[in-house]
């Protein structure tokens, strides 16, 4: 692509150097630059991409873009932009011919429930015969083919390139988890979404957003056309106070709403929890519908309502929605059972915020059980204020707690645990501090008796642990399975 042709669609940019540059790719990572690339220097949390422009040019970049003036190297083009992240999104959409124009995309945002709701949508697409892609916390998929992703929502150039690939492989539909970080950092800037879904807003990521109001404003960006976003219809949880506020403020389109509140356009008529699922009856604008779900717990009822609302907004028939939702047996690392025939239940879940931990333990309380033994920790270099809150929740809602390390990153695990313990002292259950996660899981499994439930929370689908600057393989499910077998064989 002739870069100057693309720049004509973005008036007002200053550039100098070789005018007839042809670019063959776009990147923001100097380490991945290939011959013929445009390198966009974005400012990260720890470093400014401008520092790496010489490295990018040496590796073959024929054009660079930055927020500060940069003298072009011989034979290259230099572009000065007002907002490097926004430019990265805009130039990527031009380069890849805006794949969102050729896809019916659903964007799901909220603190909890994004992953499960995205998997429900993916299952609905399959039963509707709609070739689709999925992008989220667990990774990315085109049909049955899986791809790795570093973030819940990839950087804009990676995301748009992936959507372009999905269109090339005949996808017509897709679903994305859209994180608050991605909205603040303009990773989905300008992408056309047929439906935007708001799940909930609870305490998390305050290391990044600083306070709940800023966190809410980040989520609100998805539904704000003045911020470059194109959501054509909205589906909002109005049981959540932030969702109610969002629904009241969403003036571009009248949103579909969901909740237990009978005033919501999609609401619960009746439900019955089972040990292996949930019987659910919903009212919808298209008629009432009954589900025999394989998913358990009240949070999953919200996830089902959200997926139902999004699918209806796309014009998918109720009977197809029912088939797709009932077919989903489970999601990796989301209330996932580890069963080796033991006499007690072991559940692994991604719950890593106060609300998600409380929801998880409430869900477990609905299962037949004797005692609940909980293993959990809190991540390092993340919101410190939630640590004592989660400690209190764990010891209030469990019969015994093992507090351990999650991903301590650069922090001292014992200091993290000390902050967690500040809240655990306010609970009821006895607890043990064990910084070694494997030893904590081993102790929990050793302590379990017939009918007990062991809850291993915080990492879910993750198969790694970050210790200082080192990342090691660690999968709660693998470790639990190994330790259960060891106990059974002794």
N, C-alpha and C positions, 0 to 999 in steps of 0.2 A: 504494500500500500504506500502511495506517495503521501508522506506525512503532511505536506502543506495542504493537500485536499481534505484531510481529516480536520486540520486546524481551521479551515474555512467554516466549519460547522460550529466552531467555538470562538466567536469574534471577541476582540479585545485583548488577546494574548500578545505579548511581545516576544519576538524571537529573532535570532541572528545566527549567521553562519551559512552553511550550504543549504540552499532552498529546496533542492530537488531530492532530498533524502528519501530513500525507500526503506520502510521498516518491515521486519518479518516477525516481530514479536514485541511484547511489552512485559517489563518486569520492574519490581520495586526492590528486589534483592540482588545486590551486586555479585553475590556468589553464584547466582544462577544465570548471569548474563551470557547470551550467545551472540555470535556474529550477526549484526543487522538489527539488534534490539533497540527499542526506546527504553531508557532507564529513567524512572520517576523517583526522585529523591524525596521520600516522605520522612517525617520526623516521628521517631518512635519514643517509647517511654524512657529509653536509656541512651539512645544515640540518634544523630541527625544524618539522614541519608546523603546529605551534601558532602560529608566527609569521604564517601565512597565513590564519588563521581570519577576520580582518576582511575580507580580500580575497574569500574564499569567500562570506561572508554578503552582501557588496555585490553579488556576481554572481548571487545568488539562492538560495544554500543555505538550506534551511529547518530544518536540523538539523546539529549538529556533534558529533563524538566525539573525545575526547582523553584521554591518560593523566593529565593534570593538570586540576584543576577550572577550568571556564570559565563565566563569567557569560553566560547566554543573551541574545542580542539580542532586542528586542521581536518577538513573534510566532514565535520559533524555539524549538527544543528543544536542550538541551545534555546530553550523556551523558559521564559519566566511566567509563573502562574501565581494566582492569588491564594489558592488552596490546593496543595499537592494531592491530597486524598480525593478531593472532589474531581480534580483533573484526571487522576488515575481511573476513576469510575467512568467519567465521560469519554475519555479517549478509548477505553476498553470497549465500551458499548458501540462506538463508531467502528473500531477495528474489527470486532466480531459481529457486526451487523445486528446489534441489539437482539439477542436471542429471546429475550423476554416478550418480544412482540409476537413470537411464534409459539409460545407456551402459555397454558393456563396455570399460573403459579399461585400457590397458597403460602402466605407468610405467617408463621406462628411465633408470637412473642409472649413473654411472661417469665416469672421466676421459676415456676414449677409446671411440669406437665408437657413441655414442648416436645420432648422426644417421643413419649407415648402417643401423643396426638398426631405427630408426623407419621409414625408407623401405622396408626389407624387409617390415616388418609392414604398412605401407600397401599394398604390392603384393600381399601375401597376402590382405588384406581384399578387394581388388578382385576377385581370382580366386575368392574365396569368395562373391562377390555381396553383401558386407556394406557398406552405405553408411557411410562413416567420415570422421573428421577427424584431422588431424595437427598437432601443435604442437612446435616445436623451433627450433634454432639458425638454420636457413635461413629460417624463417617459419612461417606457419600455413596450413592448407588445410581446406576443407570440400569433399569430392569433388575436382573439378578447379579449384575457385575458390581463388585464393591471396590471403593477407592478410599485411600487414607486421607484424612484432613487434620490439620494442626489445630484448627479452631472450630467452635460451633458453627460460625459463619465465616467462610474464608475471606481473605482480602478481595477487594472488588475485581481485580484483574483475573485472579484465580477462579473466582466465582463465575464471572461472565464467560471465561474460557470453558469452564465445565458445562455451563448451560448451552453454549455453542456446540460442544461435543454431543450433548443430549439431543439437541435438535438434529444434528447430523445422523444420529442413530434412531431417528424417527420418533422421538418422544413428543407427545402432545401436551402432557401435564407434568406437574412437579409440585413438591412441597419443600419448604425451607424452614428450619429453625432460625429465627432472627434474634440474636442476642442484643442486650443493651449496649455492649461494647461496639458491636458492629454498626449500630445506629449512630452512636456518638462519633465513630471513626469513618462514617460514610461508606461502609463496605457495600451497602445495598442502594446507594444513591442513584436515583433515576430508573431503577428497575420497575417494570410494570407488574403489579400483583393483581390478579383477579379478586383475591380475597385476602384480607388481613385479619388475623385472629389474636385477640388479647385474652390470655389465660388468667393472670393474677399478678399481684405485686406484693412480695414479702421481703423481709430483711435479707439482703445478700449484696455482694459486690460493692459495699460501701467504702472499701479501700480505693475504688476507682471513682465512684460517684459522690462520695463524701457524705451525702444525706439522702433521705428517702424522696424528697421533692426533686432533687436532681436526677435520681434514679427513674422516677416517674416521667420526668420531662424527656429523658432519653427514650423510653418506651413510646411516648407520645409522638416522637418524630416519625414513626412508621406511618401514622395516619395524618401527617401534616404535609400537604402539597407544597407549602411555602419552603419546606426543607428538601425539596427535590424528589419526594416520593410519590408514587402513583398507585395507590390502593383504590380499587374501584368499588369494593363493598367491604363492610366490616362485620365481624362476629365477636361479640364482647361478653365476658362474664360479669354480669351486673350484681352478683352476690358479693363480689369483691368491691370495696369502697373506691379503689382507684379505677376499677372497671366502670363503676357507676358514673364516676366523674368523667371518664373518657367518653362514655356513651352520650352524656349530656353535652360534651364539647364537640362531638363529631358531627359537624354541620354539612359536610359535603354530601353525605349519604345517610339515610336512616339506617342505623345498624340493626342487624339481627342480634338478639340478646339471649343469653342462656343462664340457667341457675336453678336452684331449688325454689326460688321466689316465683310464685304463680303468675306474676306480671311479666316475667320473661317470655319472649316469643317461643323459646324452646325451654321447657321445664319438666321437672320430675313429677310424674303422677304417683308412682309407687316403685319401691325397690326392695329386694330381699337379698341379703348377703348369704353366700354359701361358702363352705371351706375351699371349694375349687372354682369359685366364680361369683357372679352376681346376676340375679334376674331383675331386669329394669324395664319400666314402661315410661316413655316420654311423650309429651305433647309437642308437636311441631306445627308450623304453618301448613305443612303438606299432609297433616293427619297424625294420629297417634301411632306409635311404633313400640313393639316389644323386642327386647334383646335378651338372649341367653348368653351372657358374657363369660369368657374364660379369665377375665381380669377381676381382681378383688379390690375392695376398699372404696371409700367415698371419693378420694381424689380421682380415681379412674372414671367415676360417673361424670365428673366435670370434663375429663378428657374425651369421653364418648359424646357428650353434648357438643363440645367444641367441634369435633370432627363431623358430627351430624350437620351442624350449622354450616360449616364450610362446604361440605358436599352438596347440600341443598342449594347453596348460593351458586354453585357451578351447574345446577340443573340436573344433578344425578338423582335418579328415582329412589324412593324410600326402600323398596325391596332390595335394590343393589347395595345401598348403604348398609342395610341390615346384614346382608351376606358377607360383605367385606369386614365389618366390625366384628361379627361373631366368629369369623375365621381366624382372627389374630389370637394366637395362644399365649404370647408373652413377648417381652422386649429384653434384650441383653442387659443385665445389671439393674433391672427395675423389678423389685420384689421377686427376684429370681431364686428359685429353690435349688439347693444342692442336695440331691437325694441319692444316697448309696445304700438305701435299705435300713438306715439307722432308725432307732425308736424315737428320735426327736427330730424336730424340723430345723433346718438351717436356711436362712434367707439372706441374700446379698442384695444391697440396694445402693443407689447413687446418692441418697439423701445426704446433703452436705450444708444445709442451711437450717436455721431453727424451725421454720415452718415445715420443710420437707421431712425433717427428723420426727417432728410431732405427728405429722400425717402418717408417716411410716409406722410409728409405734401404735397409733390409733388403729391402723389397718391390721396390724399383728394382733391387737387386742381382740379383734373380731374372729380370729382363728381359734379353733379348739386348742387350748394350751394349759399347761400347769404353770411354769415360771417363764418369764421373758429375760433372757440374758443378752445384753447389748454390748457390742464392740464398736467403738467409734473414735474419731479424732477430728482435728481441724487443720486445714492447710496452712502452711507458713506463707509469709509475704502476702497475705490476704486479710480481709476484714477481721480485725482483732476483737471488735465489740461483740461479735456473735459467739465467741468461745464460752464465756460463762453462761450465756443463755442456753446454749446447747448442752452444757454440763448439767444445768438444772433440769432441763427437759428429760435427759437420759435417766437421771436418778429419780425423777418423779414418776416416770412411766415404765420403768423396768424393775425387775426384782433383784438384778445384780448387773453391775456395769464394769467393763474393762475399758478404761480410757487409754488410747494408744496414739501412735503417729499416723498421720494421713500422708500428705506430701509436705514434709517440713521445709523443703527448699533451703533458703539461706538461714533460716531461724534455728535456734537451739530447740530441739524437740522437748526438752524438759521445761523450758520457759513457756512453750505453747501449752503444755500439760498443766503447768502451774496456773495459767489463766483459766483453763477449762475447770480445774479443781475449785476455783473460786465460786463457781456456780453449783458444782456437784455437792458442796457442803450444805446447800440449801434444799437439796432433795431428800428423799427418804431411803432409797436403796443403798446398800453397802457397795463399795467400789474398790477397784485396784488400779493403780497407775502402772502401766507396762509400756514403755516407749517402743519396744520391739513389736511391730505389728504381727509378725508370724507367731511370736510367743503369746501374744494376747489372744489371737484366734485359737491357738492350741489350748490355752487355759480355759477359754469359753467352751470349747467342744468337750474338753475333759470334765468340765463341771456339769454338763447337761445330763439330765435324767430323762426317763421315758415321759413323753408328753410335753417336754419343754420346747421353747422356740429360741434359737440362737439368731440374733440379728447382727449382721456385719454391715455397717453403714459407712458411707462416705465416698467410696471409690467405684462401686458398681461395675460397669463394663471395663474400666481402666485396667490395663495389663502392665502397669509400670508404677514405680515409686520414685519420687525425686528427693534425693538426700544430698543436701548441699548443691554442688554443681554436677553431681552424678545422677544419672537416671538408670535404675536397675529394673529388671523384669520382676513384676509382682502382680499377681492376679488373685484377688480374694477368693474367687470361685475355685481356681486350681488348688490354692493352699488349703481351703476348707475341704475339698474333695480328698486330697492326699491325707489330711489329718483324720478325717472320718474313717477312711480305709485302714489307716494305721491303728486307730482305736478298735475297730471291728476285728482286726486280725490279732490283737493282743489277748 
